[in-house]
Amino acid sequence: MEEKTIAGVNITLNEEGYLTDPEQWNEDVAKEIAQEEEIELSNKHFEVLNYLREQFLAGESLSIRKVGNSGIVNIKELYQLFPGGPLKKSSRIAGIPKPASCV
Amino acid sequence: MVTKEENPLKKVCIICAKGSIEDVYATLVMANGAVMEGIEAKVFFTFFGLDAITKKQMKKLKTATVGNPAMRMPGGLPFPTLLGVIPGVEAGVSWMMKKGMDKLDIPPVGEFLEMITAGGGEIYACKMAAEMFKLKKEDLWDEVIDIITVGDFYAMCGGENTQIIFT
């Protein structure tokens, strides 16, 4: 656990750098975490992030396939938006826990 | 539990030599799991594993109901081998396997392969096995990169932090 101030907000991160409380998230926090991942967030990124948050807060489990079927991006685009770990990185930037899915 | 690896895996080369549902999915899950983690993945399908990337067969994979000691009835009772030989039983069991996987959001073979290639994973077919089964490039799934020899495949499996996995 680590306390940190990101974009002027006090945030608690777990040892892997994921927010422990999704309510501490806002778009500026997302932008700053994305910078750590060397990603500059576009509107498309935010569409994906908002979708992930909605699904997570509704209690749905997330998978790459589900995001690919969301109508927002296909799987190839998801990889392009969040290179080197699409579901993990997008979840971290979206302020939700690391997905526990193997697919 | 998470441990931080100081010298992380960079590439996996996965060989799939068997064509039953569970063998093929073991390969697909490992390959997709790799690209999801940003690990390069190259998959080599050989012998009966070729069914997974053969247009005519890839939708029709089966689970063996004979000679499969881990097989159980839905309630958990042992599955008698003799039952497995009855026509339709293998199809029924295979259907149940596929239904169970669908519930877990595990896609059909074709879609799974697409997920892997969308993430940059590469799919190859074994030249010797393709010749043996008289398969040409056009008989194979469209995104199979090429039919190659074992030597060609090994030539791609070099580099630091690369592992070869045989499923």
Interface residues (C-beta under 8 A of the other chain):
Chain A: E15 E16 S61 S63 I64 R65 K66 G68 N74 I75 K76 L78 Y79 P83 G84 G85 P86 L87 K88 S101 C102 V103
Chain B: V2 V29 N32 G33 V35 M36 E37 G38 L104 D105 I106 P107 E111 E114 M115 A118 G119 G120
